[in-house]
Amino acid sequence: MNAPLASADWCGAGGDNSASYWLGRVPYEPTWRAMQRFTDERQADTPDEIWLLEHDPVFTLGMNADRSHVLASGDIPVLQIDRGGQVTYHGPGQLIVYPLIDLKRAALSVRDLVSALENAVIHYAAELGIQAHCRKSAPGVYVDERKLASLGIRIRRGSSYHGLALNVAMDLEPFGRIDPCGFAGLEMTQLADLGGPRSVSLAARGLEPHLMRALFASE
């Protein structure tokens, strides 16, 4: 078990080569560094792990992000990290999913991985009576014209880290301090405003089986 998982509150039932863990609320940077270590140290037989959690408030910028998309960070820290994409916000009330997956063993391309994450959210939303969809032109999950979930992935040594952020029941105001994912004026939405759960841990339990089916259908 990797370092942040020592305090995991629950472990989901995976296949022979996969497991999921709920970590609760954890700070961003130590979790990011733990993902890097896991990816650098994993072996051919290391089981894949799905980390579900929420973060303290932080804006994160992708490797080649344009800092002009940060309009007014205020008291929220800004961290440049090693995923793709532009700027996004993480904070309490948002469900984070980090899929730490050997893509070759899972028979997933990068596009397959992105689609699997999007489809897991779409199917979970449908279970809640929410009609959501993805867009070919902009990764993520949307309800009407508002964004419900954002994605940003890094592949290293043939394995994935970073992942998905699903808005559950959070203060959406910080998204107004940035151009979310590089799109000026993009409006965000969340499950609680659409009749879904207000608890991030409850949302994690609800989304987890959809993630496992989408990501590990071959197990």
N, C-alpha and C positions, 0 to 999 in steps of 0.2 A: 504494500500500500504506500502510495506517495505521501510526502510530508503533510500537505494540507488535509489529507483524508484521515489523519489520525483522530480527528474530532468529528467525523461524519456522523450525522444523526441517523441516517438510514441508508441502506444499500439496496438497489433494485436488483431483481432477478434477471441476469443476462444469460448468454449462451456460454459455451466452453471458453470462448476467447473475449468475453466482454462483460462489463458490470457498470452500474450507474450508482452515483453517490450524491446525497444531498448534504451540502457543506454549511448551509446557513449564510449569515452575513459575514463576509471576509473582506479585508482591504485589497485593493487592486494589485499593487506592484508585487507583493510577495506571491500572490496567486499566479501572476504572469510569469515570474521567475521560476516558480514550481512547474508550470507547463513546459517551459523551455528545458528544464532539467530532465523532466520525464521523457520528453521527446529525444533529447541527446543521449540519454542513458538506456533507453528501451532496447530490447533484443528482439530477435525474430519471433520468440515465443511469448513476449510480454503481452498480457491481455490488454485489450482496448478498454479505456475508461471514459465514461461520460460524467462530467462534473456539473452539477446543478447548484446554483448559489445566487446570492445577491451581493452587490458591492456598496461600499461607502461612496459618496458623491465624487465623481471624477469625469473630466472630459478627456477622451483619448483621440490622438491623431495617428492615422496610418503612416507608413514609411515615407510615402511621397505626397502626403497631404499638404494642401495649401492653407497656411495659418491665417489667411485673410477670412476663412470661414468661421473662425472664432471671433465673434463680434464683441463680446463683453463677458469674460469669464468670471469676473467678480471674485468671490471668495472660494470658488471651486477650483481645485488644482487642474492643470493641463499637463498631460503626459504623452510624449511621443513614443510610439511602440512599433512593433515589427509585423503588424498585420497589413493587409491591403486596405484600400478605401480611404475616406476622408475623415471628418470629425464626427464623433457621436458622444452621447452622454450616458453614463451609468450612475444609478443611485438606488437607494432603498425603494422597494416596491416594484423593482424590475427583476424578472427572472433571467439569469444568465445561464447559457448552456455551452460548455466547452467539450467538444468531441475530440478526444485524443485517440486517433484511429490510424492504424496501419492500412493505408488505402489499397495497396496491392492485395493484401490478405483479404480485405473486405470486398475486393472487386469493385471498387468505387473510383471513378474519375473525379476530378475537382468539381466538374459540373454536376455529376451525380450527387456528390456530397452536399452542394448548395441546394439542389432540388430536394434532396431527402429532408434537410432541415426545414425548408420552406413548406414542404408537404406535411410534415409532422405538425407544424403549427396550424396549417389550414384544416387538417382533419380534427385536431383538438378543438379549434374554434367552431367547426361544424357541430361537434358533440355538444357544445355550449349554445347552439342555436345562432351562431355568428357566421355570416357569409364573408369569407376572406378570400383573397387571391394574390398571386404573385405577378410580377411584370418582367418581361424579357429585357427591358431597357434599364431596369434598376433593381438589383437584388433586394429581397426583403418580402414582407407580407403586408398587405394593405386591406383596409376596409373602406370601400368607396375610394376617396382620394387621400385618405389619411393613413399614415404608416403605423402599423401595430408592432412589427418586429423588424430588426435590422441584423445584417450579417457582415462579418469580416473574418476572413480565414487566412491562415499562414500554413504553408506546406514546407516541411524541412525533413530531410532524410526519409522522404516518402511517407511521412506521417503528418497528420493535421493537428493544429491547435488554434486557439481563439475560437470564435464561433458565432453564437446567436444571442440576441438580447430581445426579450419579449416583455413589453410593457404590461404590467398587471394592475397595480394600484399605486401610482407614484405621483409626485409633484412634477407635472410636465413643464413648469415654468422654465427650468434651465435649457430646454430645447430652444426656447426663444432667444437665448444668448449665442446661438450658433446657427449656421446653415446645416441642418441635419444631413449627414452623408454627402455634403457638398451641394445640396439643393436649397437655394434661398426660398424662404416662405413655405417650405414643406411642413404641413401640420401633422402632429402625432395623435394617436389615440391609444386606448388601453382597455384591457378586458373589463375592468370594473365599470367603466362608462358604457359598456356594451351589454351589460347584464351578466358578466362573468364573475369569477371569484375575486375577492379582495385580498386573499392570503397568497403570498408568493409560494410558500411551502405546499399549499393545496394545489396551486397551478403546476408546480413541479411534479407532484404525484399524478396529476391528470395528463400532463404532456409526456411523461417518461415512457409509458408503453407505446405511444405513437412514435417516439424517437427510436426506440429499440427495434420496432418493426421496420421502420423506414431505412435505418442504417445497417441492420444486420439480418436482412431477409434471407441471406444465404446460410446462416448458422442453423 
